[in-house]
Amino acid sequence: MSRGPSTSGSVLVVEDDALLRRVIQYTLADAGFEVALAGDGVAALKIIEEGRHFDLIVSDINMPRMSGFELRKHLLDSRQSALTPFIFLSARNSPEDQVQGLSSRVDDYVTKPFEPVVLLARVQAVLERRRVLDTAARTDPLTGLLNRRALEEEIERSLLRLGRHDEQGCMVFLDIDHFKLINDQWGHSAGDEVLRRLATLLSRSTREVDVVGRYGGEEFLLYLEDSAPDGAMDKLQRMQRDFGELRVDGIDRVLSFSAGVAVAPVHGSNFEQLCRRADEAMYQAKQDGRQCVRIWDETNS
């Protein structure tokens, strides 16, 4: 297993027993986790309210000042931490105690005493389950790209970074031309294959810092970070050429797409405004005969 802080994520350990707290810290840190410590629920809330993000919280139940149950209730009421994975530790090991703990919507309940290696396995299992669920919730099942909700989240994060630097970014709204005809004439399975092939092309033609996803139907959305309009236009024209050279079994027409570009922060600084203007520019490309790219200007609206 790779070592070093943050290689496996960050964990907040809330435990009033100092010796056990250190044992858990060493066990998780040795496995590559970044570990923060709190002696009770009050201290844990203070750390969280300072803006620290954690991939998992591991908390004792019986603690002074604030119990684990009270801490859990506070977190469930918090927009910031309600969805953070959570494991209870407790010497209370009766079935009734465990049912009460699990009814607090925690991910696991570990009874004391426990073997550190078993706790580590449970921590890794919880995080892996969450990772799989989060990936499924953010991914378009047909193309494997980000879905609409995840697109908005990732692009908003990119725009926040843009606001801290003197850079430009380009939002691209892309729509496959005559897609209804493809579905009607060659069937939905052929249409699905066209979507998958375009998704692969978009992924291979963009950088890791760029955001690529399926907006819905035959529409795709891209955000090209730190990219000027001229560079975005060149990249999109290469994509159009490559898409036109693709051949899908059974389809005997040249594939093409139309695209619209909105430039951040020139044309807008938030997702909604940039998406709307890129869509308007894409519509102008459709009106201009399809298979072309247009940059938004006042005449598009």
C-alpha positions as CSV (number, residue, x, y, z in Angstrom):
1,M,0.0,0.0,0.0
2,S,1.3,3.5,-0.8
3,R,2.3,5.6,2.2
4,G,2.3,9.3,3.1
5,P,-0.4,11.7,4.2
6,S,-3.6,12.1,2.1
7,T,-2.8,9.1,-0.1
8,S,-5.9,7.3,1.3
9,G,-8.0,10.3,2.5
10,S,-8.5,12.2,5.7
11,V,-10.0,10.9,8.9
12,L,-11.1,12.7,12.0
13,V,-10.8,10.5,15.1
14,V,-13.0,11.5,18.1
15,E,-12.0,9.5,21.2
16,D,-11.6,10.6,24.8
17,D,-9.2,7.8,25.7
18,A,-5.7,9.3,24.8
19,L,-4.0,6.0,24.5
20,L,-6.6,4.5,22.2
21,R,-6.8,7.7,20.2
22,R,-3.0,7.4,19.5
23,V,-3.3,3.7,18.6
24,I,-6.0,4.6,16.0
25,Q,-4.0,7.5,14.7
26,Y,-0.8,5.4,14.2
27,T,-2.8,2.6,12.6
28,L,-4.5,4.9,10.0
29,A,-1.5,7.1,9.4
30,D,0.6,4.0,8.7
31,A,-1.9,3.0,6.0
32,G,-1.6,6.4,4.3
33,F,-4.4,8.4,5.9
34,E,-4.1,12.0,7.1
35,V,-5.5,11.9,10.7
36,A,-6.9,14.7,12.9
37,L,-7.6,14.1,16.5
38,A,-10.3,15.4,18.9
39,G,-10.9,14.4,22.6
40,D,-14.7,14.8,22.5
41,G,-17.6,16.0,20.4
42,V,-17.2,19.6,21.3
43,A,-13.6,19.6,20.1
44,A,-14.6,17.7,16.9
45,L,-17.3,20.3,16.1
46,K,-14.8,23.1,16.5
47,I,-12.4,21.5,14.0
48,I,-15.2,20.9,11.5
49,E,-16.6,24.4,11.9
50,E,-13.2,25.8,11.1
51,G,-13.8,24.5,7.6
52,R,-11.8,21.3,7.7
53,H,-13.1,18.6,5.3
54,F,-12.8,14.9,6.2
55,D,-13.5,11.8,4.1
56,L,-14.5,9.9,7.3
57,I,-15.2,10.5,10.9
58,V,-14.6,7.8,13.5
59,S,-16.1,8.6,16.9
60,D,-16.5,7.1,20.3
61,I,-20.0,7.2,21.9
62,N,-19.4,7.7,25.6
63,M,-17.4,11.0,25.9
64,P,-17.5,14.0,28.3
65,R,-19.1,17.3,27.3
66,M,-20.7,15.8,24.1
67,S,-21.5,12.2,23.4
68,G,-21.0,10.6,20.0
69,F,-24.8,10.5,19.6
70,E,-25.0,14.2,20.1
71,L,-22.1,14.8,17.7
72,R,-23.8,12.7,15.1
73,K,-27.0,14.6,15.5
74,H,-25.2,18.0,15.0
75,L,-23.5,16.7,11.9
76,L,-26.7,15.3,10.4
77,D,-28.2,18.8,10.8
78,S,-25.2,20.4,9.1
79,R,-25.2,20.8,5.3
80,Q,-21.4,20.7,5.4
81,S,-21.0,17.3,7.1
82,A,-24.3,15.5,6.8
83,L,-23.0,13.1,4.1
84,T,-19.6,12.5,5.5
85,P,-19.1,8.8,6.2
86,F,-19.2,8.0,9.9
87,I,-18.2,5.0,12.1
88,F,-19.1,4.6,15.8
89,L,-16.7,3.1,18.3
90,S,-18.2,1.8,21.5
91,A,-17.8,-0.6,24.4
92,R,-21.6,-0.9,24.4
93,N,-21.9,-4.1,22.5
94,S,-25.4,-5.3,23.2
95,P,-27.7,-5.8,20.1
96,E,-29.9,-2.9,21.4
97,D,-26.9,-0.6,21.6
98,Q,-25.7,-1.5,18.1
99,V,-29.2,-1.0,16.7
100,Q,-29.4,2.4,18.4
101,G,-26.0,3.3,16.9
102,L,-26.8,2.2,13.4
103,S,-30.2,3.9,13.5
104,S,-28.2,7.2,13.6
105,R,-27.5,6.6,9.9
106,V,-23.8,5.7,10.5
107,D,-21.9,3.5,8.1
108,D,-20.5,1.0,10.6
109,Y,-20.5,0.3,14.4
110,V,-17.3,-1.2,15.8
111,T,-17.3,-2.6,19.3
112,K,-14.4,-2.3,21.8
113,P,-12.0,-3.9,22.3
114,F,-11.0,-4.3,18.6
115,E,-7.9,-5.3,16.7
116,P,-6.4,-2.2,15.0
117,V,-6.1,-4.2,11.7
118,V,-9.8,-4.9,11.8
119,L,-10.7,-1.3,12.3
120,L,-8.5,-0.4,9.4
121,A,-10.2,-2.9,7.2
122,R,-13.6,-1.5,8.2
123,V,-12.5,2.1,7.5
124,Q,-11.2,1.1,4.0
125,A,-14.5,-0.9,3.3
126,V,-16.6,2.1,4.2
127,L,-14.6,4.5,2.1
128,E,-14.6,2.1,-0.9
129,R,-18.4,1.7,-0.7
130,R,-18.8,5.4,-0.6
131,R,-16.4,5.8,-3.5
132,V,-18.4,3.4,-5.6
133,L,-21.7,5.0,-4.7
134,D,-20.4,8.5,-5.3
135,T,-19.0,7.5,-8.7
136,A,-22.3,6.0,-9.7
137,A,-24.2,9.1,-8.6
138,R,-21.9,11.3,-10.7
139,T,-21.5,9.3,-13.8
140,D,-23.6,9.0,-17.0
141,P,-24.1,5.2,-17.3
142,L,-24.0,5.1,-21.1
143,T,-20.9,7.1,-21.8
144,G,-19.0,6.9,-18.5
145,L,-18.6,10.7,-18.5
146,L,-19.7,13.1,-15.7
147,N,-23.5,13.5,-15.6
148,R,-25.3,16.8,-15.5
149,R,-25.2,17.4,-11.8
150,A,-21.5,16.5,-11.5
151,L,-20.7,18.7,-14.5
152,E,-22.2,21.7,-12.7
153,E,-20.2,20.9,-9.5
154,E,-16.9,20.5,-11.2
155,I,-17.2,23.5,-13.4
156,E,-18.2,25.7,-10.5
157,R,-15.0,24.5,-8.8
158,S,-13.0,25.4,-11.9
159,L,-14.7,28.9,-12.0
160,L,-13.7,29.5,-8.4
161,R,-10.1,28.8,-9.2
162,L,-10.4,31.1,-12.2
163,G,-11.6,33.9,-10.0
164,R,-8.3,33.8,-8.1
165,H,-6.1,34.0,-11.2
166,D,-5.9,36.3,-14.2
167,E,-7.0,33.6,-16.7
168,Q,-9.7,32.7,-19.1
169,G,-11.7,29.5,-19.5
170,C,-14.1,28.3,-22.2
171,M,-17.5,26.7,-21.7
172,V,-18.4,24.5,-24.7
173,F,-22.0,23.3,-25.5
174,L,-21.9,20.6,-28.1
175,D,-24.7,18.9,-29.9
176,I,-24.6,16.0,-32.4
177,D,-26.1,17.0,-35.7
178,H,-29.1,15.0,-37.0
179,F,-29.1,12.7,-34.1
180,K,-32.8,12.0,-34.3
181,L,-32.3,10.8,-37.9
182,I,-29.6,8.4,-36.7
183,N,-31.9,6.9,-34.1
184,D,-34.9,6.8,-36.5
185,Q,-33.0,5.3,-39.5
186,W,-30.4,3.0,-37.8
187,G,-31.9,2.4,-34.4
188,H,-31.2,3.5,-30.8
189,S,-28.4,0.9,-30.4
190,A,-26.5,2.7,-33.2
191,G,-27.3,6.0,-31.7
192,D,-25.9,4.8,-28.3
193,E,-22.7,3.7,-30.0
194,V,-22.3,7.2,-31.6
195,L,-22.7,8.7,-28.1
196,R,-20.1,6.4,-26.7
197,R,-17.7,7.0,-29.5
198,L,-18.0,10.8,-29.2
199,A,-17.5,10.5,-25.4
200,T,-14.3,8.6,-26.0
201,L,-13.1,11.2,-28.5
202,L,-13.8,14.1,-26.1
203,S,-12.0,12.4,-23.3
204,R,-8.9,11.7,-25.4
205,S,-8.9,15.2,-26.8
206,T,-9.0,17.1,-23.6
207,R,-6.6,17.5,-20.6
208,E,-6.9,16.2,-17.1
209,V,-7.7,19.7,-15.8
210,D,-10.6,20.1,-18.3
211,V,-14.2,19.0,-17.4
212,V,-16.1,16.8,-19.8
213,G,-19.6,15.4,-19.5
214,R,-22.9,14.4,-21.0
215,Y,-25.4,17.2,-20.4
216,G,-28.3,15.1,-21.6
217,G,-29.5,13.4,-24.8
218,E,-27.1,14.1,-27.6
219,E,-25.7,17.2,-25.8
220,F,-22.3,17.3,-24.2
221,L,-20.7,20.0,-22.1
222,L,-17.0,20.9,-21.8
223,Y,-15.1,23.4,-19.7
224,L,-11.6,24.1,-21.0
225,E,-9.6,25.5,-18.1
226,D,-7.0,28.2,-18.7
227,S,-7.9,28.3,-22.4
228,A,-8.3,31.3,-24.7
229,P,-11.0,31.4,-27.4
230,D,-8.6,30.8,-30.3
231,G,-7.1,27.7,-28.6
232,A,-10.6,26.4,-27.9
233,M,-11.7,26.9,-31.5
234,D,-8.6,25.0,-32.8
235,K,-9.2,22.1,-30.4
236,L,-12.9,21.9,-31.3
237,Q,-12.2,22.0,-35.1
238,R,-9.7,19.1,-34.6
239,M,-12.4,17.2,-32.7
240,Q,-14.9,17.9,-35.5
241,R,-12.5,16.5,-38.0
242,D,-11.8,13.4,-35.9
243,F,-15.5,12.8,-35.3
244,G,-16.2,13.1,-39.0
245,E,-13.6,10.3,-39.7
246,L,-15.3,7.9,-37.3
247,R,-17.2,5.0,-38.7
248,V,-19.9,3.2,-36.8
249,D,-21.2,-0.1,-38.1
250,G,-24.3,0.3,-40.2
251,I,-24.3,4.1,-40.3
252,D,-23.4,5.3,-43.8
253,R,-23.4,9.0,-43.1
254,V,-20.6,11.4,-42.0
255,L,-21.0,12.2,-38.3
256,S,-20.8,15.8,-37.2
257,F,-21.6,18.1,-34.3
258,S,-22.3,21.8,-33.7
259,A,-20.8,23.7,-30.8
260,G,-21.1,27.0,-29.0
261,V,-18.4,28.6,-26.9
262,A,-18.8,31.1,-24.0
263,V,-15.7,32.6,-22.5
264,A,-15.2,33.0,-18.7
265,P,-15.1,35.6,-17.2
266,V,-15.8,37.7,-20.3
267,H,-19.3,36.2,-21.0
268,G,-20.1,35.3,-17.4
269,S,-18.6,34.0,-14.2
270,N,-21.0,31.3,-13.1
271,F,-22.2,28.0,-14.5
272,E,-25.8,29.0,-15.3
273,Q,-24.9,32.1,-17.3
274,L,-22.0,30.5,-19.2
275,C,-24.0,27.4,-20.0
276,R,-26.9,29.5,-21.3
277,R,-24.7,31.6,-23.5
278,A,-22.7,28.6,-24.8
279,D,-26.1,27.0,-25.7
280,E,-27.2,30.2,-27.5
281,A,-23.9,30.1,-29.5
282,M,-24.5,26.4,-30.3
283,Y,-28.0,27.2,-31.6
284,Q,-26.4,29.9,-33.8
285,A,-24.1,27.2,-35.2
286,K,-27.1,25.1,-36.0
287,Q,-28.7,28.0,-37.8
288,D,-25.5,28.6,-39.8
289,G,-25.7,25.1,-41.3
290,R,-24.4,22.8,-38.6
291,Q,-21.0,21.2,-38.4
292,C,-19.4,24.5,-37.1
293,V,-18.4,26.3,-34.0
294,R,-19.6,29.7,-32.9
295,I,-18.5,32.0,-30.0
296,W,-21.2,33.8,-28.1
297,D,-21.9,37.4,-28.8
298,E,-24.8,39.7,-28.2
299,T,-26.4,38.7,-31.5
300,N,-26.8,35.1,-30.2
301,S,-29.2,36.1,-27.5
